[in-house]
Amino acid sequence: MRRVLTCLLSNNPGVLNRFTGTLTRRQVNIDSISISPVGDKSASRVTAVIYLDDTAAAKQLVAQLNKQIDVLEIHDITERPHIERELALIRVNAATNKRAELFAMVQPFRADVVDVALDSLMIQITGSREKVNALLRVVQPYGVTQVVRTGVAGFTRAEG
């Protein structure tokens, strides 16, 4: 079962290694992880997408991670209303006679062409994982030569 964890960690050397080490010891596969400093840079926000068999295993993992001294807070937001976003850069083969067609195909996704080369385009898309995957399926027939994805970033929705 796919789970989304949001964590606030102390921004110290080795903290992310200890965090991911706990997941590794429990044989939890990390599907996506994103991290960035927040506020005064003494802490970092981590969004991790993992796969676990059931809710009980997720609760046990959150409790174990919460015991680490550098974990300031951790939440499993999977079942709470939340927003997830991912950024992807996609390089696609684009012969001159196919460019207008590609521009038209990416427009409904609200994606942007951010670089044009002699034989390719680089497309930037931000959105849900499903939206990114859908764009990848649409441009695949043209020849996707490179893809880089940031991983999921997410927050719970504000109440009220």
N, C-alpha and C positions, 0 to 999 in steps of 0.2 A: 504494500500500500504506500503510495506517495505521501510524504509528510514534508511540510515547510516549517523550518525552525528559524526564528529570529533571535539573535543573541547580541548582547552588549558585553564586550570583553575588554579587559585592561589592555592598553596598547603598549605591551612590553615584548621584548624578544622571546621567542619560543612559545608564546601563548597559543598561536594558531596551530603549531605543531602538537602541543598537548591536547588541544581541542579535537583535532582530526585523529590523533592517536587513540583517543577514547573511542571514536567511531570505528577505527580500524580493529581495535582489540575486540570489539563486539561484532565484528564482521558486518558492519553497516556500510552499504555502498553509497558514496556521495555522488549524486547525479549532477549537482550544480552547487557552486559556492561562490559568493561574492563578499568582499570585505572592503571597508573604507573607514578612515578616521572620522570621528564626529566631534562637534563642539570644540572643546579646547585641546583636542588631539590626544587626550590622556586615555581615551577609549576608542574602540572600533566597533562598528555595527557589522554583523555577519548575517547573511541570509543563506541558509543551507537547505537544499532539497535532497532528501534521502529516501530510501525505501526500507520499510520495516513490515513485518508480517501482520501486526495488529496494534490496536490502540494501547493495550497494556504494555507492550514492548516499548512503545513511544514514550509513555509516561515514565517507565523505568529508566530509559535513556536520558530523558530531560532531568530527572532527579539526580542521576549520576553526574551529568555535566554540571548541574547547579552546585554540586559539592566542590568543584574546582575553585580555588581561591581567586583566579583571574576572571571567572565568569561572574559578571555583575548582575546580569539578568538573562533569562532564556525563556522563550515561549514557543509552544507548538501552536501555530496559527492556522493549521490545516482546516479545522472545522469552524473557524471564526470568519466572519466577513472580512476579506482582505483584498488588496490589490497586488498583483505581481506584474513586473515588467522585465523585459530582457532587451538588450541591444545586440544587433548582429550587423556585421559588414560582410557583404557577399560580392565576390568578383565573378562576373559572368562574361563569357565570350559574347562579343557583340560586333558583328560585321557592320559596316556602315549602313547597309540596306536594311538591317534589322533593328537599328537603334530606336527609331520612332515607335516601333511595335513594342519594344521593351519598356520605353518610357510610359506608354499607355498601360502596360500590364502592371507596373508597380504603383501607378497613381491611386487605384482604389485601396491599396494597403497603406496609404499615406507615407510611403517610403520615399527616400530622396536619393537621387544619383549624386554622389559626392566626389566622384573622380571619373574622368573619361580618358582612355588611352586609345592608341590606334586600333586595337583589336578587342578591347574589353571595356566594361563599365563596372564601377564599384557602387553598390547600392547599400544604403544605411536604412535599417528598419528598427523601430522601437515598438514594443507591444508585448502582448501575452505570448507564451511559448507556442500556442496554437497558431497565432497570427504569423509568427516568424516561420514556423514549419509550413504553413500554407503558402507563403511567398516562395520558400525554397522549392516546393513542389511545382509551382507555376513557372519558375525560371529554369528548372532542371533541364528541360529539353534543349535549351540554348547552350548548355555546358557550363556548369558551375566549376570554377577552377580553384577557388579558395573561399573558406568560410571561417569567420572568427565570431564567437559569441561570448558575451560577458557573464552569462549565468544570471539566475533570477535574483532580482532585488524586490523586496516586498515589505509592506506595512499592513497592519490591521486598519480597517476603516474607522474613521472617527464616529463616535456615538452622537446621535441627535442631529 
